[in-house]
Amino acid sequence: MIFNDINNPNIKTGQIKLPPFPNNAVIKRIDVSRGEDFWILTDENKLYHWSTILKQMTFMRRNVTDFSIGSDGTAVYINQNNEIYIRNLYVYSWDKIDDDHHTHRTISLCDHRTIFTTNDYADFNKGVYHDEFNTYNWESVDDIGYYYHIYCAYHDHSLWIKDRYNLIYKYINKNKHTPLAEIPFDYIKVLSENYAIGIDYYFRLWKYIEGTWVLIRNNVKCATINYNGDLFFLDKNNNYIIYNIKNSNF
């Protein structure tokens, strides 16, 4: 179903009706790479993948505390033991890729080449893919500043960070961070240094474009954007994934 967004007649909006989850699980996070290739994390810490062919949710992993999907479709997650796993070529199989020397609490990636994490001490860590050995080399980027979450932009690989007060900054280097918002955000997803979306603690969905934050919609539970800039969000009724198809006015 495709129709005009009531908040903006220039934006086409559609809905994807989701099948019921086992035990009426509640969705708490969604993420997407390209098209409608999106993933869902429930309040029971179970990770599901939406099959665009089967038109159904496919169970993937349990005990997931955080996850991220790259622009190339790479899927990674952190489990309750602070270990990192990546989906491998066998679709339903996952490989452990952390080195056991760093703990990990939050995770983000642009694509398979670089993964960014933070730990319980709010340190900034990075894992870089090594082609020859098919492994990730982990290193500490900054263990002095406070990093609650790192966000990597799909298009230009710029980095945004969230601090202990949940304020948003653009990461320049470990000595310089550019403030981007005066209110705390619960979640953001970044396409480039000039385009992002975010949800504040009043369940308001915002978009950031060329230095300006614009309110999109109220009563939004979770949201994400794909590589093309199409916006997916879940309202607080938890019944539909609603998406806005990007156009020149969005």
GIJOWO-V817458 format. One record per pair of residues at least 24 apart in sequence whose ideal C-beta (glycine too) atoms are under 10 Angstrom apart, sorted by the first residue. I is the first residue (numbers start at 1). J is the second residue. D is the distance in Angstrom with one decimal. If there is no record, write none. Layout:
I;J;D  I;J;D
This chain:
1;240;9.9  2;243;9.6  2;245;7.7  5;216;9.1  5;217;8.7  5;231;9.8  5;242;9.0  5;244;5.9  5;245;9.4  5;250;9.6  6;217;9.4  7;215;9.2  7;216;7.0  7;217;6.2  7;218;9.8  7;244;9.3  8;216;8.5  8;217;9.8  8;244;8.1  8;247;9.8  8;249;7.5  8;250;8.0  9;249;9.8  10;247;6.6  10;248;8.5  10;249;4.5  10;250;7.8  11;216;9.5  11;231;8.7  11;244;4.9  11;245;7.0  11;246;8.0  11;247;6.6  11;249;7.1  11;250;5.8  12;230;9.9  12;243;9.2  12;244;7.2  12;245;4.5  12;246;9.3  12;247;7.3  12;250;9.8  13;231;9.2  13;242;6.4  13;243;7.0  13;244;5.3  13;245;7.5  14;230;9.6  14;232;9.9  14;240;9.4  14;241;9.1  14;242;7.4  14;243;5.5  14;244;8.3  14;245;7.2  15;235;9.9  15;239;8.8  15;240;4.5  15;241;7.1  15;242;5.4  15;243;7.8  16;50;7.8  16;52;9.7  16;55;8.8  16;232;8.4  16;240;6.6  16;241;4.4  16;242;7.9  16;243;7.1  17;55;9.5  17;239;7.5  17;240;6.2  17;241;8.4  18;48;9.6  18;50;8.1  18;55;9.9  18;56;9.0  18;57;6.8  18;234;9.0  18;238;8.8  18;239;7.4  18;240;7.0  18;241;6.3  19;55;8.5  19;56;5.9  19;57;6.2  20;57;9.5  20;239;10.0  21;46;8.4  21;48;7.8  21;57;7.1  21;59;9.6  21;238;9.6  22;46;8.5  22;57;9.7  22;59;8.4  24;238;9.6  25;238;9.8  26;221;9.0  26;238;6.3  27;57;10.0  27;221;7.3  27;222;6.7  27;234;5.9  27;238;6.1  27;241;8.8  28;221;7.8  28;222;6.6  28;234;9.3  28;238;9.8  29;64;9.3  29;66;8.2  29;67;7.3  29;68;9.9  29;187;7.8  29;221;9.5  29;222;5.6  29;223;9.8  29;224;8.4  29;234;9.4  30;69;9.6  30;189;9.6  30;221;9.2  30;222;5.3  30;223;7.3  30;224;5.2  30;232;6.2  30;233;8.0  30;234;6.3  30;241;7.0  31;67;6.8  31;68;6.4  31;69;4.5  31;70;9.7  31;75;8.8  31;108;9.8  31;189;7.5  31;222;9.1  31;223;9.8  31;224;5.0  31;225;9.5  31;226;9.3  31;232;8.9  32;69;6.5  32;73;10.0  32;189;8.9  32;224;5.1  32;225;7.3  32;226;4.5  32;227;8.5  32;228;10.0  32;230;8.1  32;231;9.7  32;232;5.7  32;241;9.3  32;243;9.0  33;68;9.9  33;69;4.8  33;70;6.4  33;71;5.9  33;72;7.1  33;73;4.8  33;74;7.9  33;75;8.3  33;111;9.3  33;154;8.5  33;224;9.6  33;226;6.4  33;227;6.4  34;69;9.5  34;71;7.1  34;72;8.5  34;73;7.0  34;154;9.4  34;226;5.5  34;227;4.7  34;228;6.8  34;230;9.2  35;73;9.9  35;226;6.5  35;227;8.5  35;228;7.8  35;230;8.0  36;226;8.0  36;230;8.5  36;232;8.1  36;241;8.5  36;243;7.8  37;69;7.7  37;73;6.4  37;75;9.6  37;226;7.6  37;227;9.6  38;69;7.8  38;224;7.1  38;226;7.8  38;232;6.2  38;241;7.2  38;243;9.2  39;64;9.8  39;67;6.7  39;68;9.1  39;69;5.6  39;75;6.6  39;77;9.2  39;224;9.1  40;67;9.7  40;222;9.0  40;234;8.9  40;241;8.6  41;65;8.9  41;66;8.2  41;67;6.0  41;77;8.5  41;222;9.0  45;77;9.7  45;79;8.7  45;80;7.4  47;75;8.4  47;77;6.2  47;94;10.0  49;75;7.7  49;87;9.0  49;91;9.4  49;92;9.7  50;241;8.1  58;91;9.4  58;92;8.6  59;92;9.4  60;87;7.9  60;91;9.4  60;92;7.3  60;94;8.2  61;85;7.3  61;87;9.1  61;92;9.4  61;94;6.7  65;104;9.2  65;105;7.5  65;106;8.7  65;107;9.2  66;104;8.2  66;105;7.0  66;106;5.2  66;107;5.2  66;108;8.9  66;117;8.8  66;118;9.6  66;149;8.8  67;106;10.0  67;107;6.9  67;108;9.8  68;106;8.8  68;107;5.0  68;108;4.9  68;109;5.3  68;110;9.4  68;115;8.0  68;116;8.8  68;117;9.5  68;150;9.9  68;151;9.1  68;152;8.4  68;189;9.8  69;108;9.8  69;109;8.1  69;224;8.5  69;226;9.2  70;108;9.1  70;109;4.7  70;110;5.9  70;111;4.3  70;112;6.1  70;113;8.7  70;114;9.2  70;115;8.7  70;152;8.4  70;154;8.0  70;227;9.5  71;109;8.8  71;110;6.0  71;111;5.3  71;112;9.7  71;152;9.3  71;153;9.3  71;154;4.2  71;155;8.0  71;157;9.6  71;191;9.3  71;226;8.6  71;227;4.9  72;109;9.3  72;110;8.6  72;111;4.4  72;112;6.0  72;113;8.9  72;154;9.5  72;227;9.0  73;111;8.7  73;112;8.8  73;227;9.7  74;109;6.4  74;110;9.1  74;111;6.0  74;112;4.2  74;113;9.0  74;115;8.8  74;129;9.7  75;109;9.3  75;112;9.8  76;104;9.9  76;107;5.9  76;108;9.0  76;109;6.1  76;112;8.8  76;115;6.2  76;117;9.4  76;127;9.2  76;136;9.9  77;107;7.2  78;103;9.5  78;104;5.1  78;105;6.9  78;106;7.4  78;107;5.3  78;117;7.5  79;104;9.4  82;117;9.3  82;119;7.5  82;120;8.0  84;115;7.2  84;117;7.2  84;127;7.5  84;136;8.1  84;138;9.1  86;112;7.7  86;115;8.3  86;127;9.7  86;129;9.6  86;136;8.3  88;134;9.9  95;134;9.1  95;135;9.8  95;136;10.0  97;127;6.9  97;129;9.0  97;134;9.6  97;135;7.3  97;136;4.8  97;138;8.9  98;125;9.4  98;127;7.5  98;136;7.6  98;138;6.7  99;127;8.3  99;135;8.6  99;136;7.6  99;137;8.0  99;138;4.9  99;139;9.8  100;138;9.5  101;125;9.8  101;138;6.7  101;139;9.9  101;140;9.6  102;126;9.6  102;127;8.5  102;138;5.3  102;139;8.6  102;140;7.3  104;138;9.2  105;148;8.9  105;149;8.8  106;147;8.6  106;148;7.2  106;149;4.7  106;150;7.2  106;151;9.4  106;162;8.8  107;149;8.9  107;150;8.4  108;149;7.2  108;150;5.2  108;151;5.2  108;152;5.0  108;153;9.7  108;159;8.6  108;160;9.1  108;161;10.0  108;189;9.4  108;190;8.8  109;150;9.6  109;152;6.0  109;154;9.8  110;151;9.7  110;152;4.2  110;153;6.9  110;154;6.0  110;155;8.8  110;156;9.0  110;157;5.0  110;158;9.3  110;159;9.2  110;190;9.4  111;152;8.8  111;154;8.2  111;157;8.6  112;136;9.4  113;157;9.3  114;152;7.2  114;157;7.6  114;159;10.0  115;150;9.6  115;152;8.6  116;141;8.1  116;147;9.1  116;149;9.1  116;150;4.0  116;151;8.1  116;152;5.7  116;159;7.1  116;161;9.4  116;171;9.5  117;141;9.8  117;147;9.3  117;149;9.4  117;150;7.2  118;146;9.2  118;147;4.8  118;148;6.5  118;149;6.1  118;150;6.1  118;161;8.8  118;162;9.1  119;143;9.0  119;147;9.0  121;146;9.0  121;147;9.5  122;146;4.5  122;147;5.2  122;148;6.1  122;149;9.5  122;163;8.4  122;164;6.8  123;147;6.8  124;150;6.3  124;159;9.2  124;161;7.8  124;171;8.4  124;174;7.5  125;150;8.8  126;150;8.6  126;159;9.9  141;171;9.2  141;173;9.4  141;174;6.8  142;171;9.2  142;173;8.8  142;174;4.0  142;175;9.1  143;174;9.4  144;174;7.0  144;175;9.4  145;169;9.9  145;171;9.5  145;174;6.1  145;175;8.7  145;177;7.7  147;171;8.6  147;174;9.6  147;177;9.6  149;185;9.7  149;187;8.6  149;188;8.3  151;187;9.3  151;188;5.7  151;189;7.1  151;190;4.9  151;196;7.9  151;198;9.7  152;190;7.1  153;189;9.2  153;190;4.1  153;191;5.9  153;192;5.0  153;193;6.4  153;194;9.2  153;195;8.2  153;196;7.6  154;189;8.9  154;190;7.4  154;191;5.3  154;192;7.4  154;195;9.6  154;225;8.5  154;226;8.5  154;227;5.3  154;228;9.6  154;229;9.4  155;190;8.8  155;191;5.4  155;192;4.2  155;193;8.7  155;194;9.2  155;195;7.9  155;227;7.8  155;229;9.3  156;190;9.4  156;191;8.6  156;192;4.8  156;193;6.0  156;194;8.7  156;195;9.8  157;190;9.9  157;192;9.1  157;193;9.5  158;190;7.2  158;191;9.6  158;192;6.5  158;193;4.0  158;194;8.9  158;196;9.7  159;190;8.4  159;193;9.1  160;188;6.5  160;189;9.6  160;190;5.2  160;193;8.2  160;196;6.9  160;198;9.5  160;208;9.4  161;188;9.9  162;186;9.2  162;187;8.9  162;188;7.3  162;198;9.6  166;200;8.9  166;201;7.6  168;196;8.4  168;198;7.0  168;208;8.5  168;213;9.6  170;196;9.9  180;208;6.9  180;211;8.5  180;213;8.4  181;206;8.4  181;208;7.8  181;213;6.3  182;213;9.1  183;213;8.6  185;213;9.8  186;222;8.9  187;222;6.8  187;223;7.4  187;224;8.7  188;223;9.4  188;224;9.9  189;222;10.0  189;223;7.1  189;224;4.9  189;225;5.4  189;226;9.4  189;231;9.3  189;232;9.6  190;225;8.6  191;225;6.1  191;226;9.0  191;227;7.7  191;228;9.1  191;229;6.1  191;246;9.9  192;229;9.6  195;225;8.3  195;229;7.1  195;246;9.9  195;250;9.7  196;225;8.1  197;223;5.8  197;224;7.6  197;225;5.5  197;229;9.6  197;231;6.5  197;232;9.7  197;233;8.4  198;223;8.3  199;223;5.8  199;233;8.3  203;235;9.3  203;236;6.5  205;231;8.3  205;233;5.9  205;235;9.7  207;231;7.8  207;244;9.8  207;250;8.1  209;250;8.6  216;244;8.2  216;250;9.7  217;242;8.9  217;244;9.3
